[in-house]
Amino acid sequence: MTGMLLAATVGETLDASMHGFDMAIYRIFGAIQNDVLTVIAKLFTSIGDEMFVIPMAILGLVLLFFKRSRKYGASLVVAIALGTIITNLVLKPMVLRVRPYNTLQGDADYWLWYTAAGMLSESDYSFPSGHTTGAFEIAFSMMLCFAADKRKKLAVMCPVIALLVGCSRIYLMVHYPTDVLGGMLAGAFAGVVGYFLAKLLCKFLEKHETLNNKLDLERIFKKGLSTKVIAILVTAFCAVVFAVSAGRSVTEGGEDVIRCAYDNEYDCQNEARVDSEKYPPIDGQYYCKIHWKQLTGADNAKDAQDAPADDAAQQAEETEALDPAA
Ligand SMILES: [Zn+2]
């Protein structure tokens, strides 16, 4: 690998230093693979999908405007925002770890497990796992809320489900076990911080009663809502969101995915950007976002149009001619 000779990314260092650990865990998950578990893994994976996490942030926003559920709503909103920033905006672009289904193509065992689990295809970097972050940020913030309200069973259920989401990412072979550990840490951190910031907000509002009452939409229901009705509505919303996300998740992957055309040091299995104005085909071929950027040297099609590399010098000359002061 030429990358190793130049300057190794953090991702390449992780690949090399954690190889033994990652493969040992992969072997355990590879050994238990079967058709039923594969469907179950896809169901759990859908809880960490943006199709599930984004509606949970919207639910949090709604709950935020009711005095009684404000702690839950604020915890969800802060935890999801913080976890998304840490994992997607900071860590993934910093670590630059290439997905295992791209790096481990020469490992016959791994490749067998990956294809047996349905060849799911993602389009971003590997470390940390975004699905695991999503599941843990929601689980930890909700666990602390439930524990504070003495709802012990619900409090215990949250991290157990999140752990199964993390395991599903390894089972489906779209993440290294170390990616999942990273996602667990990032998500748990975001969840805990989200809960305590939400508590601060609620305390602040309790001291400012007028504002607290103004920000309580329960006023619009003359008789008020019973806790039971609220719980049923929230549960029903979560169930519908889960059903939609799970429905998409079980049909994902396999032969139907249009994969990136990049085929240099590995045959990129990332999902290609198709019919995207931001990432149009290059010489009639579709690429994933990572390789589109690598091949064009631009962030997206608009940037490429605004500042074509070859024309930059010419443009500077023109500006100079027009502006004698330059
Ligand atoms: Zn690619």
Residues whose N, C-alpha, C, O or C-beta is under 5 A from the ligand:
A	BS01	ZN	C260 Y262 C268 N270 C288 H291
